[in-house]
Amino acid sequence: QIQLVESGGGLVQPGGSLRLSCVASGTIFSRYVMAWYRQTPTKGRELVASIMDDGHRTYADSVKGRFTISRDNAKNTVYLQMTNLKPEDTAVYYCNARPSTSTMSSWGRGTGVAVSP
């Protein structure tokens, strides 16, 4: 079973940048669809970005043009580069992995991002 460990969260001022990383272990990473979700007490959990095993990317409208998802299959790692951060980006960010041929997914424990002056 795949294990996911996120890192890179922290406190940043509005307009700043952060890069989140998620390292996967225990499986053939390249065959997985990888995604980043975020969760807040008011909005619940929402999809931020995903990247397919073929490299196709999708983004939530709220982050288009500011966030970039990428993957390095050699390092079993997926990244979320976040720029021009806004206070409404404050959330716990979770890494998600799903085999491309399955609906079953796995979650990391999350990393917190706080955007505040």
N, C-alpha and C positions, 0 to 999 in steps of 0.2 A: 504494500500500500504506500502511496506517495505521502511524503512528509514535506510540509512547507514552512519555511521560516522567513518572516519579513523583517526588514530593518530599514533605517533611513528616516524615520519620522522625527518630528521635533517641533520646536517653536520657531516661527519665522514671521517677519513683518509683512504686511500687505505689499504685493509687488515682488516679493522674493521668490526664491526657487528652492526646491528640494528634489532629490531623486530617491525613490523607494526601490528596494531590491527584494526579491523573493527567490530564495534558493530552494530547489526541489531535490529530494533524494528518494531512492527506493523504487525507481521506475524508469521507463524509457521516456524521458522528458519530451523529446521531439514529437511524440505522438499525441501530446496533450494540447488541448485548447486552454490557454492561460488567460486569466482575467483579474482585474482589480475591482473590488467593490469598496464602498465606504458606508459607514453607518453613523447616524446621529440619533439622539433620543427623540427628536421631533420628526425626522424624515424616514427613519427606519433604514434598511439596507438597500442601496441602489448600485446598479452597475455603472462603473466609471469608464472602463475601457476593456477591450478584449483583443486577443491576437490568436488567430487560428494556427494550426500546425503548418499551414501553407504560407503563413505570414500576413494574411488578410487582417486588417485592423478595423475595429469599430469603436466609436466614442459616444459618450453621453453628450447631448447638445450643450450642456453647461460647461463642458471642459474642452470642446473643440477649439483648436487653435492655441490652446495653452498647455495641454498635457500630451505626452507622447509615450505610447507603450512600445516596448521592444523586447526581444528575447535573444539570448545567447545560448543556443542548444549545447554548445561545447562546455559551457559552464553551468548548465542546468539552472539558468537564472532568467527571470523576467524582471523588467524594470518599468518604473513609471516616472518619467521625467515631468516634473510639474513646474511651470513657470507662471509669472504674473499671478501669484496666489492671492486669493481673496478670503476675507473672513468666512464666507459661506462655504469654503473648502474645508473648514475645520471639521474633523471627523476621525474616527478610527478606520484605517484602511486595511482591507483584508485581501489576501491573495487567494485565488481560487483556481483549481486545476480540474479539468474534466477530460477523460479520454475522448478522442475525436469520434469514436464509435459508440459512445455510451452517454447516458444522461446522468450517471452518478458522478458527483464531484466531491472534492476534498477542500478543506479550508485551512488556512494558517490561523495563528492566534491574533494577528492584527498588530498594527503599529500606529501610534497616535500622531496626528498632524494638527497643530494649532496655529492659526493665522491671526495675529493680533498685533496692534501697534506697540 
